[in-house]
């Protein structure tokens, strides 16, 4: 997407609320989706579908706008010196992402912890980082490690822990159609690679 400064709210801090769209991209995506509607046997000229290609194009831009965000910059915008060295946990962060294999949603919760080493970060920024990586075409495994690595590389803490639990519509709506399956992934660095610390984290996130 172009001209991000014109379509972003809070762009100086690496976080955006997308309420305007790249009109050129909207037109091109809409034209392609209009053709797809015809290929699946729909009539893109009927009343209910007349504006669907444009709506789809805007929705897709929003659902993937994380590609235009800088998660590390989000963290750096609210880093503070503090000599606290105990576990900091932000749990039950809602995630909504799109599986890159079938372009269907997966959604659930992320639990993130870190042990500061001279710097802490505003708690909302951790949720922003999760969202920035989730708003892309993703796989849950990579999403988990990207969150971990961003926090580790930017804050340089004593350790980072990330656990994601999610349901995937590619398993629920198609394929094996298992309605209650949940995928869980985890990634750890530093102190969280020690069994005692990791066990405390897992206990605290329930």
Secondary structure as a PSIPRED ss2 file (coil, helix, strand):
# PSIPRED VFORMAT (PSIPRED V4.0)

   1 X C   1.000  0.000  0.000
   2 X C   1.000  0.000  0.000
   3 X C   1.000  0.000  0.000
   4 X H   0.000  1.000  0.000
   5 X H   0.000  1.000  0.000
   6 X H   0.000  1.000  0.000
   7 X H   0.000  1.000  0.000
   8 X C   1.000  0.000  0.000
   9 X C   1.000  0.000  0.000
  10 X C   1.000  0.000  0.000
  11 X H   0.000  1.000  0.000
  12 X H   0.000  1.000  0.000
  13 X H   0.000  1.000  0.000
  14 X C   1.000  0.000  0.000
  15 X C   1.000  0.000  0.000
  16 X C   1.000  0.000  0.000
  17 X C   1.000  0.000  0.000
  18 X C   1.000  0.000  0.000
  19 X C   1.000  0.000  0.000
  20 X C   1.000  0.000  0.000
  21 X C   1.000  0.000  0.000
  22 X C   1.000  0.000  0.000
  23 X H   0.000  1.000  0.000
  24 X H   0.000  1.000  0.000
  25 X H   0.000  1.000  0.000
  26 X H   0.000  1.000  0.000
  27 X H   0.000  1.000  0.000
  28 X H   0.000  1.000  0.000
  29 X H   0.000  1.000  0.000
  30 X H   0.000  1.000  0.000
  31 X H   0.000  1.000  0.000
  32 X H   0.000  1.000  0.000
  33 X H   0.000  1.000  0.000
  34 X H   0.000  1.000  0.000
  35 X H   0.000  1.000  0.000
  36 X H   0.000  1.000  0.000
  37 X H   0.000  1.000  0.000
  38 X H   0.000  1.000  0.000
  39 X H   0.000  1.000  0.000
  40 X C   1.000  0.000  0.000
  41 X C   1.000  0.000  0.000
  42 X C   1.000  0.000  0.000
  43 X C   1.000  0.000  0.000
  44 X C   1.000  0.000  0.000
  45 X C   1.000  0.000  0.000
  46 X C   1.000  0.000  0.000
  47 X H   0.000  1.000  0.000
  48 X H   0.000  1.000  0.000
  49 X H   0.000  1.000  0.000
  50 X C   1.000  0.000  0.000
  51 X C   1.000  0.000  0.000
  52 X H   0.000  1.000  0.000
  53 X H   0.000  1.000  0.000
  54 X H   0.000  1.000  0.000
  55 X H   0.000  1.000  0.000
  56 X H   0.000  1.000  0.000
  57 X H   0.000  1.000  0.000
  58 X H   0.000  1.000  0.000
  59 X H   0.000  1.000  0.000
  60 X H   0.000  1.000  0.000
  61 X H   0.000  1.000  0.000
  62 X H   0.000  1.000  0.000
  63 X H   0.000  1.000  0.000
  64 X C   1.000  0.000  0.000
  65 X H   0.000  1.000  0.000
  66 X H   0.000  1.000  0.000
  67 X H   0.000  1.000  0.000
  68 X H   0.000  1.000  0.000
  69 X C   1.000  0.000  0.000
  70 X C   1.000  0.000  0.000
  71 X H   0.000  1.000  0.000
  72 X H   0.000  1.000  0.000
  73 X H   0.000  1.000  0.000
  74 X H   0.000  1.000  0.000
  75 X H   0.000  1.000  0.000
  76 X H   0.000  1.000  0.000
  77 X C   1.000  0.000  0.000
  78 X C   1.000  0.000  0.000
  79 X E   0.000  0.000  1.000
  80 X E   0.000  0.000  1.000
  81 X E   0.000  0.000  1.000
  82 X E   0.000  0.000  1.000
  83 X C   1.000  0.000  0.000
  84 X C   1.000  0.000  0.000
  85 X C   1.000  0.000  0.000
  86 X C   1.000  0.000  0.000
  87 X E   0.000  0.000  1.000
  88 X E   0.000  0.000  1.000
  89 X E   0.000  0.000  1.000
  90 X E   0.000  0.000  1.000
  91 X E   0.000  0.000  1.000
  92 X E   0.000  0.000  1.000
  93 X E   0.000  0.000  1.000
  94 X E   0.000  0.000  1.000
  95 X E   0.000  0.000  1.000
  96 X E   0.000  0.000  1.000
  97 X E   0.000  0.000  1.000
  98 X E   0.000  0.000  1.000
  99 X E   0.000  0.000  1.000
 100 X C   1.000  0.000  0.000
 101 X C   1.000  0.000  0.000
 102 X C   1.000  0.000  0.000
 103 X C   1.000  0.000  0.000
 104 X C   1.000  0.000  0.000
 105 X E   0.000  0.000  1.000
 106 X E   0.000  0.000  1.000
 107 X E   0.000  0.000  1.000
 108 X E   0.000  0.000  1.000
 109 X E   0.000  0.000  1.000
 110 X E   0.000  0.000  1.000
 111 X E   0.000  0.000  1.000
 112 X E   0.000  0.000  1.000
 113 X E   0.000  0.000  1.000
 114 X E   0.000  0.000  1.000
 115 X E   0.000  0.000  1.000
 116 X C   1.000  0.000  0.000
 117 X C   1.000  0.000  0.000
 118 X E   0.000  0.000  1.000
 119 X E   0.000  0.000  1.000
 120 X E   0.000  0.000  1.000
 121 X E   0.000  0.000  1.000
 122 X C   1.000  0.000  0.000
 123 X H   0.000  1.000  0.000
 124 X H   0.000  1.000  0.000
 125 X H   0.000  1.000  0.000
 126 X H   0.000  1.000  0.000
 127 X H   0.000  1.000  0.000
 128 X H   0.000  1.000  0.000
 129 X H   0.000  1.000  0.000
 130 X H   0.000  1.000  0.000
 131 X H   0.000  1.000  0.000
 132 X H   0.000  1.000  0.000
 133 X H   0.000  1.000  0.000
 134 X H   0.000  1.000  0.000
 135 X C   1.000  0.000  0.000
 136 X C   1.000  0.000  0.000
 137 X E   0.000  0.000  1.000
 138 X E   0.000  0.000  1.000
 139 X C   1.000  0.000  0.000
 140 X H   0.000  1.000  0.000
 141 X H   0.000  1.000  0.000
 142 X H   0.000  1.000  0.000
 143 X H   0.000  1.000  0.000
 144 X H   0.000  1.000  0.000
 145 X H   0.000  1.000  0.000
 146 X H   0.000  1.000  0.000
 147 X H   0.000  1.000  0.000
 148 X H   0.000  1.000  0.000
 149 X H   0.000  1.000  0.000
 150 X H   0.000  1.000  0.000
 151 X H   0.000  1.000  0.000
 152 X H   0.000  1.000  0.000
 153 X H   0.000  1.000  0.000
 154 X H   0.000  1.000  0.000
 155 X H   0.000  1.000  0.000
 156 X C   1.000  0.000  0.000
 157 X C   1.000  0.000  0.000
 158 X C   1.000  0.000  0.000
 159 X E   0.000  0.000  1.000
 160 X E   0.000  0.000  1.000
 161 X E   0.000  0.000  1.000
 162 X E   0.000  0.000  1.000
 163 X E   0.000  0.000  1.000
 164 X E   0.000  0.000  1.000
 165 X E   0.000  0.000  1.000
 166 X E   0.000  0.000  1.000
 167 X E   0.000  0.000  1.000
 168 X E   0.000  0.000  1.000
 169 X H   0.000  1.000  0.000
 170 X H   0.000  1.000  0.000
 171 X H   0.000  1.000  0.000
 172 X H   0.000  1.000  0.000
 173 X C   1.000  0.000  0.000
 174 X C   1.000  0.000  0.000
 175 X C   1.000  0.000  0.000
 176 X C   1.000  0.000  0.000
 177 X C   1.000  0.000  0.000
 178 X C   1.000  0.000  0.000
 179 X C   1.000  0.000  0.000
 180 X C   1.000  0.000  0.000
 181 X C   1.000  0.000  0.000
 182 X C   1.000  0.000  0.000
 183 X E   0.000  0.000  1.000
 184 X E   0.000  0.000  1.000
 185 X E   0.000  0.000  1.000
 186 X E   0.000  0.000  1.000
 187 X E   0.000  0.000  1.000
 188 X E   0.000  0.000  1.000
 189 X C   1.000  0.000  0.000
 190 X H   0.000  1.000  0.000
 191 X H   0.000  1.000  0.000
 192 X H   0.000  1.000  0.000
 193 X H   0.000  1.000  0.000
 194 X C   1.000  0.000  0.000
 195 X H   0.000  1.000  0.000
 196 X H   0.000  1.000  0.000
 197 X H   0.000  1.000  0.000
 198 X H   0.000  1.000  0.000
 199 X H   0.000  1.000  0.000
 200 X H   0.000  1.000  0.000
 201 X H   0.000  1.000  0.000
 202 X H   0.000  1.000  0.000
 203 X H   0.000  1.000  0.000
 204 X H   0.000  1.000  0.000
 205 X C   1.000  0.000  0.000
 206 X C   1.000  0.000  0.000
